[in-house]
């Protein structure tokens, strides 16, 4: 739990800085947390940490020119979704599903892939609608903003 919390703090600090050192430290902290919080022992904590890892990797990917970190983020969100299922924890599922959509949209933008962009847009829309209907105003507002950005990207890619 301490490593996950450390990762959260380092990630927040990294968001406020222009460099990547704190985000890299956050990734390392989440990976350390995953050594103890295994899927077998504590599946929902493992999934939460996978989601947190995905967020840190996504932020790193935003600051880099390639897609490697974004692809790692997508994989971390995919792992989180193995336990954060729609039936089991619908709001957590929506968050991880939407986060994965945002990362996929950035990959689509960088690779000029409107088909991937359309799928990513649908994921973000679904996350937004699920969180809004679940009364999660802060998260639904976040995904509403991401949805607007995703539509701009998709329009630029010539999708829809």
C-alpha positions as CSV (number, residue, x, y, z in Angstrom):
1,X,0.0,0.0,0.0
2,X,2.9,2.4,0.8
3,X,4.4,1.9,-2.6
4,X,1.1,2.5,-4.3
5,X,0.6,5.7,-2.2
6,X,4.2,6.8,-3.0
7,X,3.5,6.3,-6.7
8,X,0.4,8.4,-6.4
9,X,2.4,11.3,-4.7
10,X,5.2,11.0,-7.2
11,X,2.7,11.0,-10.1
12,X,1.0,14.1,-8.8
13,X,4.3,15.9,-8.4
14,X,5.4,14.7,-11.9
15,X,2.2,16.2,-13.4
16,X,3.2,19.6,-12.1
17,X,6.8,19.4,-13.4
18,X,8.1,19.6,-16.9
19,X,10.5,16.8,-16.6
20,X,9.9,13.1,-16.4
21,X,12.0,12.0,-13.4
22,X,9.1,11.9,-10.9
23,X,6.8,10.1,-13.3
24,X,9.6,7.5,-13.9
25,X,9.8,7.1,-10.0
26,X,6.1,6.7,-9.9
27,X,6.2,3.9,-12.4
28,X,8.9,2.2,-10.3
29,X,6.8,2.6,-7.2
30,X,3.7,1.1,-8.8
31,X,5.8,-1.8,-10.1
32,X,7.1,-2.4,-6.6
33,X,3.6,-2.3,-5.3
34,X,2.5,-4.9,-7.8
35,X,5.2,-7.3,-6.5
36,X,3.2,-7.5,-3.2
37,X,-0.3,-6.7,-4.4
38,X,-0.6,-9.6,-6.8
39,X,-3.7,-10.4,-8.7
40,X,-4.1,-13.7,-6.9
41,X,-3.9,-12.2,-3.4
42,X,-5.7,-8.8,-3.7
43,X,-7.3,-8.6,-7.2
44,X,-9.0,-5.2,-6.8
45,X,-6.0,-3.5,-5.3
46,X,-3.9,-5.1,-8.0
47,X,-6.3,-3.7,-10.6
48,X,-6.2,-0.2,-9.0
49,X,-2.4,-0.2,-9.1
50,X,-2.5,-1.3,-12.7
51,X,-4.8,1.6,-13.5
52,X,-2.4,4.0,-11.6
53,X,0.5,2.6,-13.4
54,X,-1.3,3.2,-16.7
55,X,-1.9,6.8,-15.7
56,X,1.8,7.4,-15.0
57,X,2.8,5.7,-18.2
58,X,0.2,7.7,-20.2
59,X,1.6,11.0,-18.7
60,X,5.1,9.9,-19.7
61,X,3.8,9.0,-23.1
62,X,2.2,12.5,-23.6
63,X,5.7,14.0,-23.1
64,X,7.5,11.7,-25.5
65,X,7.2,11.7,-29.2
66,X,6.8,8.0,-29.8
67,X,4.0,5.6,-28.8
68,X,5.9,3.0,-26.6
69,X,4.9,4.5,-23.3
70,X,1.3,5.0,-24.5
71,X,1.2,1.3,-25.6
72,X,2.5,0.3,-22.1
73,X,-0.3,2.4,-20.6
74,X,-2.9,0.7,-22.8
75,X,-1.5,-2.7,-21.6
76,X,-1.7,-1.6,-17.9
77,X,-5.3,-0.4,-18.4
78,X,-6.1,-3.7,-20.1
79,X,-4.7,-5.6,-17.1
80,X,-6.8,-3.5,-14.7
81,X,-9.9,-4.3,-16.7
82,X,-9.3,-8.0,-16.1
83,X,-10.5,-7.5,-12.6
84,X,-12.3,-4.2,-12.9
85,X,-15.2,-5.7,-14.9
86,X,-18.3,-3.8,-15.8
87,X,-20.5,-6.2,-13.7
88,X,-18.2,-6.3,-10.6
89,X,-17.2,-2.6,-10.2
90,X,-18.9,-0.6,-13.0
91,X,-17.6,2.8,-12.0
92,X,-14.0,1.6,-11.6
93,X,-14.4,-0.3,-14.9
94,X,-15.6,2.9,-16.6
95,X,-12.6,4.8,-15.3
96,X,-10.0,2.3,-16.5
97,X,-11.9,1.8,-19.8
98,X,-12.0,5.5,-20.4
99,X,-8.4,6.0,-19.5
100,X,-7.5,3.3,-22.0
101,X,-9.6,5.1,-24.6
102,X,-7.7,8.4,-23.9
103,X,-4.3,6.6,-24.4
104,X,-5.5,4.9,-27.5
105,X,-6.7,8.2,-28.9
106,X,-3.2,9.6,-28.4
107,X,-1.7,6.6,-30.2
108,X,-4.3,7.1,-33.0
109,X,-3.3,10.7,-33.3
110,X,0.4,10.0,-33.5
111,X,0.0,7.1,-36.0
112,X,-2.7,8.8,-38.1
113,X,-5.1,5.9,-37.5
114,X,-8.8,7.1,-37.7
115,X,-10.1,3.5,-37.1
116,X,-8.3,3.3,-33.8
117,X,-9.4,6.8,-33.1
118,X,-13.1,5.9,-33.6
119,X,-12.8,2.9,-31.2
120,X,-11.1,5.1,-28.7
121,X,-13.8,7.8,-29.0
122,X,-16.4,5.1,-28.3
123,X,-14.5,4.0,-25.2
124,X,-14.4,7.6,-23.9
125,X,-18.1,8.1,-24.6
126,X,-19.0,4.9,-22.8
127,X,-16.9,5.9,-19.8
128,X,-18.4,9.4,-19.7
129,X,-22.0,8.0,-19.9
130,X,-21.4,5.3,-17.3
131,X,-19.8,7.7,-14.8
132,X,-22.4,10.4,-15.4
133,X,-25.3,8.0,-14.9
134,X,-23.5,6.7,-11.8
135,X,-23.4,10.2,-10.2
136,X,-19.6,10.6,-10.5
137,X,-19.6,14.3,-11.5
138,X,-15.9,14.9,-11.2
139,X,-14.9,11.9,-13.3
140,X,-17.7,12.4,-15.8
141,X,-16.6,16.0,-16.2
142,X,-13.0,14.8,-16.8
143,X,-14.2,12.4,-19.5
144,X,-16.4,15.1,-21.0
145,X,-13.3,17.2,-21.5
146,X,-11.4,14.2,-22.9
147,X,-14.3,13.5,-25.3
148,X,-14.1,17.0,-26.7
149,X,-10.3,16.6,-27.3
150,X,-10.9,13.1,-28.8
151,X,-13.5,14.5,-31.3
152,X,-11.1,17.2,-32.4
153,X,-8.4,14.6,-33.0
154,X,-10.8,12.3,-34.9
155,X,-12.0,15.2,-37.0
156,X,-8.3,16.1,-37.8
157,X,-7.7,12.4,-38.7
158,X,-10.7,12.4,-41.1
159,X,-12.7,9.9,-39.1
160,X,-16.5,9.8,-38.5
